[in-house]
Amino acid sequence: MRELIPGLWDMDTLPGAQAYIWEWDRGVTIIDTGLPGHVDRLLDAVTALGYRSDQVTRIVITHGDADHMGNARALARHTQAPVGCHAVEKEILEHPERRPWPSRGLGRALRPLFTLAARMPGLRALPVHPQELYVDGQRLPEGFRVVHTPGHTPGHIALVHPERKVLIAGDALNNRGGELHLPPRIATPDPENARRSVERLMRRYGKEIQVAVFGHGPPILEDAGPRIAAFLDRLGPG
């Protein structure tokens, strides 16, 4: 675990996707939870920061993939904190097997493999009932704005904190190898919409983003907005 900026902690010891802990005046908020079977690491991180488990105020899930929601049910049980996601993603959190996959190309060909992998204990996301359902533009008590970024999944969200100039991208973007990418087509049923989602996000909040963190890949700790804008420019017309 490492502090990226004051109050934002990267749970980089979790397998799968990265999870984040946000400190604020009411406790801590956990954003994404990694692959199943590692709730103890999240609870240990909360304790290491000096908080009790009942000081976890909410668990925000960017989308219903196992590497992001994998420990959500166990974490909610231990902390009694509400789980939140976009209203459209509720069905996937409650029924992970309904997650849509690409209908063409390699993603379609590999769908049976994805289905098989999702049944393995270390990759099987246990369903969780979200008590908080978000909509685009909603302001959370922590100061984050919810940004609906569909494409990778129908109800994917990113979070922007305008005052702190932070973007938590989930899988709307990744920074694998230190290079920005859209979510992989192999696991993205609507890649065109995924791109449009990032473009919309940047039109609305691009000037307010200095720091960006991702579900996959290292953070960008300065000039994140201009770097994302330059990445979109290199992609050319959609």
FENKA-V780139 format. One record per backbone hydrogen bond with DSSP energy under -1.0 kcal/mol. NH is the residue of the N-H (numbers start at 1). CO is the residue of the C=O. If there is no record, write none. Layout:
NH:CO ; NH:CO
//
This chain:
2:10 ; 4:8 ; 8:5 ; 9:21 ; 10:2 ; 11:19 ; 12:10 ; 14:11 ; 18:215 ; 20:31 ; 21:9 ; 22:29 ; 23:7 ; 24:27 ; 27:24 ; 28:55 ; 29:22 ; 30:58 ; 31:20 ; 32:60 ; 33:68 ; 35:15 ; 42:38 ; 43:39 ; 44:40 ; 45:41 ; 46:42 ; 47:43 ; 48:44 ; 49:45 ; 50:47 ; 51:46 ; 55:52 ; 56:53 ; 57:28 ; 59:82 ; 60:30 ; 61:84 ; 68:65 ; 69:65 ; 70:66 ; 72:69 ; 75:71 ; 76:72 ; 77:73 ; 78:74 ; 79:75 ; 80:76 ; 84:59 ; 85:132 ; 87:134 ; 93:89 ; 94:90 ; 95:91 ; 98:95 ; 99:96 ; 109:105 ; 110:106 ; 111:108 ; 114:110 ; 115:111 ; 116:112 ; 117:113 ; 118:114 ; 119:116 ; 120:117 ; 123:120 ; 124:120 ; 128:93 ; 131:83 ; 132:83 ; 134:85 ; 137:146 ; 138:135 ; 140:144 ; 143:140 ; 145:160 ; 146:138 ; 147:158 ; 149:156 ; 151:153 ; 156:153 ; 157:62 ; 158:147 ; 159:168 ; 160:145 ; 161:166 ; 165:161 ; 166:161 ; 167:211 ; 168:159 ; 169:213 ; 172:169 ; 174:181 ; 175:216 ; 178:175 ; 179:176 ; 181:174 ; 187:184 ; 188:185 ; 190:151 ; 194:190 ; 195:191 ; 196:192 ; 197:193 ; 198:194 ; 199:195 ; 200:196 ; 201:197 ; 202:198 ; 203:199 ; 204:200 ; 205:201 ; 206:202 ; 208:205 ; 209:206 ; 210:165 ; 211:165 ; 212:220 ; 213:167 ; 215:170 ; 220:212 ; 224:210 ; 225:209 ; 227:223 ; 228:224 ; 229:225 ; 230:226 ; 231:227 ; 232:228 ; 233:229 ; 234:230 ; 235:231
//
